Amino acid sequence: MRPVDIVILSYARNNSLKKVTLDAVSSLLASENPGDIKFSILVIESNNSLQPYNYPGTKTIYPKDKFAFNHYLNIGIQNTQNEFICFCNNDLIFHKSWASEIIKEFDKDGELMSASPLCSVYHPTIGFMPGSGNHYGYGVRQEIAGWCFFVRRSLFDTIGLFDEKFKFWFADADYSKTLQKFNQKHALVTSSIVDHLDGVSTSTLDEQTKLALTAEQYWYFQYKWEHHSWPLYIYRNFRSKLRIKNKGE
């Protein structure tokens, strides 16, 4: 039996979005034989008004800190312990044997440190077909599916924790750059299928909240990886915050 930690980020601010998380957990629990793969599921729920509710089959926690994507992923790392850990959006549907297929590839290749399953809805539209083997690389929304990625925990001994300055946007791009910087191998495993209901959670956010989760991260990414100057980052970040403030007025 192989133990796997699953970290799911959820923001069930209404019953429809709560059902999205429930459906993800239900499909996850049904996806593997528990005698072969044992999931330890940690749901990190942003809607504190749901306390002390636990999603069935999970441990559900409610951080006091305001939502930030990479910060919550780091909370997930710190509250789990198994060799394998998978980071997931809540808007996913897990297909049969998705985890065992990825673990099979990890067992074959000791240098493989990170992997994403294929989305049977999205990936074929960009040329990645189910059952077409492993595709190695670092393309964002290509080989790297930021909505679901599965890693060896020892990866963090090399790359460190996720950069918490990325609150939402560009978190996957930063992960891609980090893997490349430390020469850590990543693959899209097309025998593993997890479908992504793209944008379900973010589509209902107001414009001010979307800007707060996205615009500021662009300028930080430019500073960190494109070597733009610190004063320019500070200036552009200030302009983004001013725009967000004006949107709220």
HUDA-V514046 format. One record per run of one state. SS is the DSSP state (helix for helix, strand for strand, loop for the rest). FROM is the first residue (numbers start at 1). TO is the last residue. If there is no record, write none. Layout:
BEGIN
ss=SS from=FROM to=TO
ss=SS from=FROM to=TO
END
This chain:
BEGIN
ss=loop from=1 to=1
ss=strand from=2 to=10
ss=loop from=11 to=14
ss=helix from=15 to=29
ss=loop from=30 to=36
ss=strand from=37 to=45
ss=loop from=46 to=47
ss=helix from=48 to=50
ss=loop from=51 to=58
ss=strand from=59 to=61
ss=loop from=62 to=68
ss=helix from=69 to=78
ss=loop from=79 to=83
ss=strand from=84 to=89
ss=loop from=90 to=91
ss=strand from=92 to=94
ss=loop from=95 to=97
ss=helix from=98 to=108
ss=loop from=109 to=111
ss=strand from=112 to=118
ss=loop from=119 to=122
ss=helix from=123 to=126
ss=loop from=127 to=133
ss=strand from=134 to=136
ss=loop from=137 to=139
ss=strand from=140 to=140
ss=loop from=141 to=143
ss=strand from=144 to=144
ss=loop from=145 to=147
ss=strand from=148 to=152
ss=loop from=153 to=154
ss=helix from=155 to=159
ss=loop from=160 to=170
ss=helix from=171 to=181
ss=loop from=182 to=184
ss=strand from=185 to=196
ss=loop from=197 to=206
ss=helix from=207 to=225
ss=loop from=226 to=229
ss=helix from=230 to=247
ss=loop from=248 to=249
END
